[in-house]
Amino acid sequence: MVYRWRIRAGNERRRRRTKPSTRFQSASLLAWLTLASALGAGPPGATAPPKADGDWLGQRVVIEPGTILQDGRAAASDTTFRFFKVVHARAFQVWLVSESRRSEGWAPISRVIAADRAEAHFTAKILAAPNDAWNRIWRASIRYDKKEYDQALEDCDQAIRIDPTSAIAYTIRGDVKLSKDAKNVDAAMEDYNHALRLDPLYGFAYRRRGEAWNLKKEYDKAIADFDQAIHFNPDDSYAYSGRGHVWNLKKEYDKAIADYSGALILNPNDGFHHICRGGAHQDKGDVEKAFEDYDQAIRINPQDAFAYRVRGLLRLLQKDYDRAVEDYTQAIRIEPRDATLFSSRGLTRKRAGDYDKALEDYDAAIKLAPRDATLYSDRGDVWSEKKHYDKALDDYNAAIQIDPRDATFYCERGHVWRETENDDKALDDFAQAIRIAPDDKFAYLSRAVIWKQKGEHDAALADLKQVIRIDPSDAFAYGLRGRVQSSRGRYEEALADLAAAVKIEPQERYSLNAEAWIWAAAPEPKVRDGRRAVEAASRLCAITGWNDPDDLEILAASYAESADFPAAVKWQRRAIEIAPKDDPGDDLRQHRLKLYDAGKAYRTAPEQEFLPPPEHVAIFTATTHPPNQA
């Protein structure tokens, strides 16, 4: 059913805005920026366990506070914590590259600690020196990386108790609070404010507070804090990328690209900055440059699952489904426990029409994240495409059971009820969606379609009025309202709505179709206009390649209204030729052909719904766009 494709596409786009995307609009940005965290330092501690030099290769490690890398930048000042990877080894030394790629150089093996032993290592130091705040800050950073947020908060609280003047401890505690739950943004903000009262020159705290302002959508305040972060720490590439993110959200793409480029000047080997700049290029509409940045991010770090994810999304948007699947497959190879990657690959396969493979991906995603309601809804979409409505209903029911406050799930289930001719249940679901989300235009639009088909024109018009209030640029809503008006015989009002729809979307077939029919065959002479009917019908046929029987019939009726009966006969015969065999509309087509042969135009009775029902004109299938995030 045509309207269902359009409405479900909108639901899908809306739902996926909360998933990872190239616009980087979620709190997940902070997890990436964490790689550059400045946490704290203390005196040198115990040595690493004995290892042969070569055994360190490829290891993820940390280094003792105060360690200075040789032949590179200082990796650990008194306030810096980072994770590193060992890329070379020689006698008693290893060459380290930080995960943020901001620092690299030789470090003595005696100063290196394997990441999987780091928590135990600093726990031992805390037992030996329980009043040393630095060791607790260091352990907090390790627990933070492991997403052990409650334990990390305990360490930060203890560090602040020991040293209430530690701006670093307050900053890290703010980070932990925010990463634990983005709703904690105000509590995190309090910690950042306290840190800056203690140290007004602390650039890292300005950066973190800028990120918090960003989450609160206080973009001007965020930019002011990033400006300060850059002023006090001009070598902080992440301050530039953070400010670039704000510019991108403000849709000032050139400024965003300039800041991401500035970050890359400071840190050319950081794939994250390439990903950010690629996202800005993509949002600006420069797909080629976006691909260049994503490709470069992958060249820098072929094990970066996020880079494959965003490139896969762009390929999905470009309908390059095979290569999008390849990118998501690579990301899954790197992060096999990430349910969202299976979900994104499932979406891609669904778009490609490979429903069975899509179901396999959603099954895998649900196995990894059985409490993610959206995964059940997404799988229900695939079952619905396959017309396995019982299984679709099972999945939508499961989604609603997990999250009964998501209006989208009720809309999706409502569409299945509609497909199975359970209109009353569909109306109940759409009504529930509206109660949950009063500004959900898709629920109103879905319900309006049913009201129209039940002949409840006033109810349909009331719902469509709400849709247009919520989104005055929704061409489909104007087009549907025009059809409702035509069903009531209010042709002039119908034409006004249809004209509005075509003005918004000049290629809007649904509305061009209706306009042409009214001008060609309306029972009221004052609204018929053969010339305009031919123009609209010709545009309609051009869109479909002059190969759609319903559109050709409209063109034939338009020529008949213009008294060009030879042309009317020509196009009516062509419509009959290409119409499906045993089509239920064949008798009416033959009747119209006889009228045109006799030099008569086609008219409809005032009480008839003369516009072809949407189900017979599959015009929106091609406009079902992929989401902004997969």
C-alpha positions in Angstrom: 0.0 0.0 0.0 1.6 3.2 -1.2 0.9 5.5 1.8 2.4 2.9 4.1 5.8 3.0 2.3 6.0 6.8 2.7 4.9 6.8 6.4 7.2 3.9 7.4 10.1 5.5 5.7 9.6 8.5 7.9 9.3 6.4 11.0 12.5 4.6 10.1 14.4 7.9 9.5 13.1 9.3 12.8 14.0 6.2 14.8 17.5 5.9 13.4 18.4 9.5 14.3 19.3 8.1 17.7 21.8 5.6 16.2 25.4 6.3 15.3 25.5 8.6 12.3 27.9 10.7 10.3 26.5 13.8 11.9 27.9 12.7 15.3 24.9 14.2 17.2 25.0 11.7 20.2 26.8 11.5 23.4 29.0 8.8 21.9 31.3 11.6 20.6 32.6 11.8 24.2 33.7 8.2 24.1 35.9 9.0 21.2 37.2 12.2 22.7 38.1 10.2 25.8 41.1 8.9 24.0 42.7 12.3 24.6 41.8 12.6 28.2 44.2 14.4 30.6 43.7 12.8 34.0 46.5 13.1 36.4 50.0 11.9 37.4 52.0 10.9 40.4 55.4 9.6 41.3 56.9 6.7 39.4 55.6 3.3 40.6 56.4 -0.4 40.4 58.0 -1.9 37.4 56.2 -4.0 34.7 56.3 -7.8 34.9 59.3 -9.5 33.2 58.8 -9.9 29.5 61.0 -10.5 26.5 61.1 -7.3 24.4 59.4 -8.8 21.4 56.5 -10.0 23.6 55.3 -6.4 23.9 54.6 -6.0 20.2 50.9 -5.2 19.5 50.1 -4.9 23.2 47.8 -2.2 24.6 49.6 -0.6 27.4 49.7 2.4 29.8 52.8 4.0 31.2 53.8 5.1 34.6 52.9 8.7 35.5 55.7 11.1 34.7 57.2 9.0 31.9 58.7 11.0 29.1 59.0 9.4 25.6 62.3 9.7 23.9 62.5 10.9 20.3 58.9 12.0 20.4 56.6 14.4 22.3 56.2 14.1 26.0 53.5 11.4 26.3 52.8 11.9 30.0 53.2 15.2 31.8 52.0 15.6 35.3 48.4 15.7 34.1 48.2 13.3 31.2 46.9 9.7 30.9 46.8 7.8 27.7 46.5 4.3 26.3 49.3 3.2 23.9 50.1 0.5 21.5 53.5 -1.1 21.2 54.7 -1.0 17.6 58.4 -1.6 17.9 60.7 -3.2 20.5 64.5 -3.2 21.2 66.7 -3.9 24.2 64.9 -2.7 27.3 62.7 -0.2 25.3 59.5 -0.2 23.3 58.2 2.3 20.8 54.7 3.5 21.8 52.0 5.2 19.8 49.1 6.6 21.7 45.6 5.5 20.6 44.8 9.1 19.9 48.1 9.2 17.8 49.0 12.4 19.6 52.2 11.1 21.1 54.8 8.5 20.2 58.4 7.6 21.2 60.6 5.1 23.0 59.8 4.2 26.7 61.8 2.0 29.1 60.1 -1.4 29.5 60.3 -0.8 33.2 57.8 2.0 32.9 55.2 0.1 30.8 52.2 -1.7 32.1 50.0 -4.0 30.1 46.4 -2.6 29.9 44.9 -5.8 31.2 47.1 -5.6 34.4 46.8 -1.8 34.8 43.9 -1.8 37.3 45.6 -4.4 39.5 48.8 -2.5 39.3 47.3 0.8 40.5 45.2 -1.0 43.1 48.5 -2.2 44.6 49.9 1.3 44.6 46.7 2.6 46.3 47.1 -0.1 49.0 50.7 1.0 49.5 49.9 4.7 49.5 46.2 5.1 50.3 46.3 8.9 50.6 47.8 9.5 47.2 45.1 11.1 45.1 47.0 10.6 41.8 46.9 6.8 42.0 43.1 6.9 42.4 42.7 9.3 39.5 44.8 6.9 37.4 42.8 3.9 38.4 39.6 5.9 37.8 40.7 6.5 34.2 41.3 2.8 33.7 37.9 1.9 35.1 36.4 4.6 33.0 37.9 3.0 29.9 36.4 -0.4 31.0 33.0 1.3 31.5 33.1 0.5 35.1 31.5 3.8 35.9 30.4 3.3 39.5 33.9 2.1 40.5 35.4 5.0 38.6 33.2 7.5 40.4 34.2 6.0 43.7 37.9 6.6 42.8 37.1 10.2 41.8 35.2 10.8 45.0 38.1 9.5 47.0 40.6 11.5 45.1 38.6 14.7 45.7 38.3 13.8 49.4 42.1 13.4 49.6 42.8 16.5 47.5 39.8 18.9 47.1 41.9 21.3 45.1 42.4 18.7 42.2 40.8 20.2 39.1 41.7 17.1 37.2 39.7 14.9 39.6 36.6 17.0 39.2 37.0 17.0 35.4 37.3 13.2 35.2 34.4 12.8 37.6 32.3 14.9 35.2 33.4 12.7 32.3 32.4 9.6 34.1 29.0 11.0 35.0 28.3 12.0 31.5 29.5 8.8 29.9 27.4 6.8 32.4 24.3 8.6 31.3 23.9 11.6 29.0 21.1 12.7 31.2 23.7 13.5 33.8 24.9 16.5 31.8 23.9 19.0 34.5 25.8 17.1 37.2 28.8 16.8 34.9 28.6 20.6 34.2 28.8 21.2 38.0 32.1 19.3 38.1 33.5 21.1 35.1 32.6 24.5 36.6 34.3 23.5 39.9 37.4 22.4 38.0 37.6 25.8 36.3 37.1 27.7 39.5 40.1 25.8 40.9 42.1 26.3 37.7 40.9 29.0 35.3 43.7 28.1 32.9 42.8 24.4 32.5 42.2 24.0 28.8 41.0 20.4 29.0 38.2 21.4 31.4 37.0 24.1 29.0 36.9 21.4 26.2 34.9 19.0 28.3 32.5 21.8 29.3 32.2 22.8 25.7 31.1 19.2 24.9 28.6 19.3 27.7 27.2 22.6 26.3 27.0 20.9 23.0 24.8 18.1 24.4 22.6 20.7 25.9 22.3 22.4 22.5 23.8 25.6 23.9 25.9 26.0 20.8 27.2 29.5 21.4 28.3 28.7 24.9 30.0 25.6 23.6 31.9 27.5 21.0 33.0 30.0 23.6 34.4 27.2 25.8 36.2 25.6 22.8 37.7 29.0 22.0 39.1 29.1 25.6 40.3 25.5 25.3 42.3 26.4 22.2 43.6 29.6 23.7 45.0 27.8 26.8 46.1 24.6 24.9 46.6 25.5 21.2 48.1 22.0 20.5 44.8 20.2 21.5 43.5 18.9 18.2 40.4 17.6 19.9 39.4 21.1 20.9 39.4 22.0 17.2 37.4 18.9 16.3 35.0 19.6 19.2 34.4 23.1 17.9 34.1 21.8 14.4 31.3 19.5 15.6 29.4 22.4 17.0 29.7 24.3 13.7 28.5 21.2 11.9 25.4 21.1 14.1 24.8 24.8 13.3 25.1 23.8 9.6 28.0 26.1 9.2 29.9 23.4 7.3 32.8 25.5 6.0 33.7 26.5 9.5 33.4 22.9 10.6 35.6 21.7 7.8 38.2 24.4 8.7 38.3 23.3 12.3 38.6 19.6 11.4 41.4 20.6 9.0 43.1 22.5 11.9 42.9 19.4 14.0 44.5 17.4 11.2 47.4 19.9 11.0 48.1 19.3 14.6 47.5 15.5 14.4 47.6 14.3 10.8 47.6 10.6 11.8 44.3 10.7 13.7 41.6 9.0 11.8 38.9 10.4 14.0 39.5 13.9 12.7 39.2 12.5 9.1 35.9 10.9 10.1 34.6 14.1 11.5 35.6 16.1 8.5 34.2 13.5 6.2 30.9 13.9 8.1 30.9 17.6 7.5 31.7 17.1 3.8 28.8 14.6 3.6 26.4 17.0 5.4 27.4 19.7 3.0 26.7 17.4 0.1 30.2 16.8 -1.1 30.1 13.0 -1.2 33.4 12.6 -3.1 35.4 14.5 -0.4 33.5 12.6 2.3 34.7 9.3 0.8 38.2 10.6 0.6 38.2 11.3 4.4 36.6 8.0 5.3 39.1 6.2 3.1 42.0 8.0 4.7 40.7 7.2 8.2 40.7 3.5 7.2 44.2 3.7 5.7 45.5 5.2 9.0 43.8 2.5 11.1 42.5 -0.5 9.2 41.1 -1.8 12.5 38.8 1.2 13.1 35.3 -0.2 13.1 33.7 3.2 13.3 35.4 4.3 10.1 34.0 1.3 8.3 30.6 2.0 9.8 30.4 5.6 8.6 31.7 4.7 5.1 29.2 1.9 5.0 26.4 4.3 5.9 27.4 6.7 3.1 27.5 3.8 0.6 24.0 2.8 1.9 22.8 6.3 1.2 24.3 6.1 -2.3 22.4 2.8 -2.8 25.8 1.0 -3.2 24.4 -1.9 -1.2 27.1 -4.5 -2.0 30.0 -2.3 -0.9 28.0 -1.1 2.1 27.6 -4.7 3.2 31.3 -5.2 2.8 32.1 -2.2 5.1 29.7 -3.4 7.7 31.1 -6.9 7.5 34.6 -5.5 8.1 33.3 -3.6 11.1 31.7 -6.7 12.5 35.0 -8.6 12.0 36.6 -6.0 14.2 33.8 -5.6 16.7 31.8 -8.9 16.6 29.9 -8.0 19.8 28.4 -4.8 18.5 24.7 -5.4 17.9 24.3 -2.1 16.0 26.7 -3.2 13.3 24.6 -6.3 12.6 21.5 -4.1 12.6 23.0 -1.7 10.1 24.1 -4.5 7.8 20.6 -6.0 8.2 19.1 -2.6 7.1 21.4 -2.5 4.1 20.4 -6.1 3.1 16.7 -5.2 3.6 17.2 -2.2 1.2 18.8 -4.5 -1.3 15.8 -6.8 -1.1 17.9 -9.6 0.5 15.3 -10.2 3.2 16.6 -13.6 4.4 20.1 -12.3 5.0 18.6 -9.3 6.7 16.7 -11.5 9.1 19.9 -13.4 9.9 21.6 -10.1 10.8 18.7 -9.0 13.0 18.6 -12.4 14.7 22.3 -11.9 15.5 21.8 -8.4 16.8 18.9 -9.5 19.0 21.0 -12.3 20.4 23.7 -9.7 21.4 21.2 -7.1 22.7 17.9 -8.9 23.6 16.6 -5.8 25.4 16.9 -3.5 22.5 13.3 -2.9 21.4 14.3 -1.2 18.1 15.9 -4.4 16.9 12.6 -6.3 17.2 10.8 -3.5 15.4 13.4 -3.5 12.6 13.1 -7.3 12.3 9.3 -6.9 12.2 9.7 -4.5 9.3 11.5 -7.3 7.3 8.8 -9.8 8.2 6.2 -7.3 7.1 8.0 -6.8 3.7 7.9 -10.6 3.3 4.2 -10.5 4.2 4.7 -12.8 7.1 2.4 -10.6 9.2 2.0 -13.0 12.2 5.8 -12.9 12.7 5.8 -9.1 12.2 3.2 -8.7 14.9 5.2 -10.9 17.3 8.2 -8.7 16.9 6.2 -5.4 17.2 4.5 -6.8 20.3 8.0 -7.7 21.8 9.2 -4.1 21.0 6.2 -2.6 22.7 6.6 -4.9 25.7 10.2 -3.7 26.2 9.5 -0.1 25.5 5.8 0.8 25.6 6.6 4.6 25.4 7.9 4.5 21.8 5.2 5.8 19.4 7.0 4.3 16.4 6.3 0.8 17.4 2.6 1.4 17.6 2.7 3.0 14.2 4.5 0.0 12.7 2.1 -2.5 14.3 -0.8 -0.3 13.1 0.4 -0.7 9.5 0.4 -4.5 9.9 -3.2 -4.3 11.3 -4.1 -2.3 8.2 -2.5 -4.8 5.9 -4.5 -7.6 7.5 -7.7 -5.5 7.3 -8.0 -4.9 11.0 -8.7 -1.2 10.7 -10.1 -0.8 14.2 -7.0 -2.2 15.8 -4.9 0.0 13.5 -6.8 3.0 14.6 -6.3 2.1 18.2 -2.5 1.8 17.6 -2.3 5.1 15.8 -4.3 6.8 18.6 -1.9 5.4 21.2 1.1 6.7 19.2 -0.5 10.1 19.2 -1.1 10.0 22.9 2.6 9.2 23.5 3.9 11.7 20.9 1.3 14.4 20.1 3.5 15.9 17.5 4.1 12.6 15.6 3.0 13.5 12.1 3.3 9.9 10.9 0.7 8.7 13.3 -1.7 11.4 12.2 -1.0 10.7 8.5 -1.5 6.9 9.0 -4.8 7.5 10.7 -5.9 10.0 8.1 -5.5 7.4 5.4 -7.8 5.0 7.2 -10.4 7.7 7.9 -10.4 8.6 4.2 -10.8 5.0 3.1 -13.7 4.5 5.6 -15.3 7.7 4.2 -14.8 9.6 7.5 -13.8 12.8 5.7 -14.0 15.2 8.6 -11.8 13.0 10.8 -9.3 12.6 7.9 -9.2 16.4 7.4 -8.7 17.0 11.1 -5.7 14.6 11.2 -4.2 16.1 8.0 -4.5 19.6 9.5 -2.4 18.4 12.4 0.2 16.9 10.0 0.5 20.2 8.1 0.7 22.1 11.4 3.6 19.9 12.5 5.3 19.9 9.0 4.1 22.6 6.6 6.5 21.1 4.0 4.9 17.6 3.8 3.8 17.4 0.2 2.1 14.0 0.8 -0.2 15.5 3.4 -1.3 18.3 1.1 -1.8 15.7 -1.7 -3.9 13.4 0.5 -6.0 16.3 1.8 -6.6 17.3 -1.8 -7.9 13.8 -2.5 -10.1 13.9 0.6 -11.5 17.2 -0.6 -12.2 15.8 -4.1 -14.0 12.9 -2.5 -16.4 15.5 -1.0 -16.8 17.2 -4.3 -14.9 20.3 -3.2 -12.7 20.4 -6.3 -11.4 23.9 -6.0 -10.2 23.3 -2.5 -8.7 20.0 -3.7 -6.8 21.7 -6.5 -5.4 24.3 -4.1 -4.0 21.5 -1.9 -2.7 19.6 -4.8 -1.0 22.7 -6.2 0.7 23.2 -2.8 1.9 19.6 -2.9 3.4 20.0 -6.4 5.0 23.3 -5.5 6.8 21.5 -2.6 7.7 18.5 -4.7 7.4 19.1 -8.4 7.9 15.4 -9.1 5.1 14.5 -6.7 3.2 11.8 -8.8 0.5 11.3 -6.2 -0.6 14.9 -6.6 0.1 15.4 -10.3 -2.1 12.3 -10.8 -5.0 13.9 -8.9 -4.6 17.3 -10.5 -4.8 15.9 -14.0 -7.9 13.8 -13.1 -9.8 16.7 -11.7 -8.9 19.0 -14.7 -9.8 16.2 -17.1 -12.8 14.4 -15.7 -14.4 16.4 -12.8 -18.2 16.6 -13.1 -18.2 20.4 -12.6 -17.4 22.2 -15.9 -15.9 25.2 -14.1 -13.0 23.2 -12.7 -12.2 21.2 -15.9 -9.3 22.5 -17.9 -8.1 20.3 -20.8 -4.9 22.2 -21.5 -3.7 22.1 -17.9 -4.8 18.4 -17.6 -2.6 17.5 -20.6 0.3 19.4 -19.2 0.0 17.7 -15.8 -0.6 14.3 -17.3 2.4 14.6 -19.7 4.7 15.5 -16.7 3.3 12.5 -14.9 3.9 10.2 -17.8 7.4 11.5 -18.3 8.3 10.7 -14.7 7.2 7.1 -15.2 8.8 6.7 -18.7 5.5 6.7 -20.5 5.0 3.1 -19.3 2.4 3.2 -16.5 -1.1 2.3 -17.7 -2.9 4.3 -15.0 -0.9 7.5 -15.9 -1.5 6.9 -19.6 -5.2 6.6 -18.9 -5.1 10.0 -17.3 -3.3 11.4 -20.3 -6.0 9.9 -22.6 -8.8 11.5 -20.5 -7.0 14.8 -20.6 -6.8 14.7 -24.4 -10.5 13.8 -24.5 -11.3 16.9 -22.4 -9.3 18.9 -24.9 -11.4 17.4 -27.7 -8.3 15.7 -29.2 -10.0 12.4 -29.5 -7.4 10.7 -31.8 -4.7 11.3 -29.2 -7.1 10.1 -26.5 -7.8 6.9 -28.4 -4.0 6.4 -29.0 -3.0 6.7 -25.4 -6.1 4.7 -24.1 -5.1 1.8 -26.4 -1.5 2.0 -25.2 -2.8 1.8 -21.6 -4.8 -1.3 -22.4 -1.8 -2.9 -24.1 0.5 -2.6 -21.2 -2.0 -3.1 -18.4 -1.6 -6.5 -16.5 -3.7 -9.3 -17.9 -6.9 -10.0 -16.0 -6.7 -6.5 -14.4 -9.9 -5.7 -12.6 -9.9 -2.3 -14.2 -10.0 -3.7 -17.8 -13.7 -3.3 -18.3 -13.5 0.4 -17.3 -10.6 0.9 -19.7 -12.6 -0.6 -22.5 -15.6 1.6 -21.7 -13.4 4.7 -21.8 -12.0 3.7 -25.1 -15.5 3.4 -26.6 -16.3 6.9 -25.3 -13.2 8.4 -27.0 -13.9 6.5 -30.2 -17.4 8.0 -30.2 -15.9 11.5 -29.6 -17.0 11.7 -26.0 -15.0 12.7 -22.9 -15.0 10.7 -19.7 -16.9 12.1 -16.7 -17.5 10.8 -13.2 -20.6 11.0 -11.1 -20.3 13.6 -8.3 -20.7 11.0 -5.6 -18.0 8.7 -7.0 -14.4 8.7 -5.8 -13.0 9.2 -9.3 -9.3 9.5 -8.3 -7.4 6.2 -8.7 -6.8 4.7 -5.3 -3.3 5.1 -4.0 -2.9 1.3 -3.8 -3.1 1.2 -7.7 -0.3 3.7 -8.2 3.0 2.5 -6.6 4.6 5.9 -6.7 6.4 6.2 -3.4 8.3 3.0 -3.3 11.3 4.7 -4.9 11.2 7.6 -2.5 11.7 5.5 0.6 15.1 7.0 1.6 17.6 5.3 3.9 18.0 6.8 7.3 20.7 9.5 8.3 22.2 6.8 10.7 22.7 3.1 10.5 
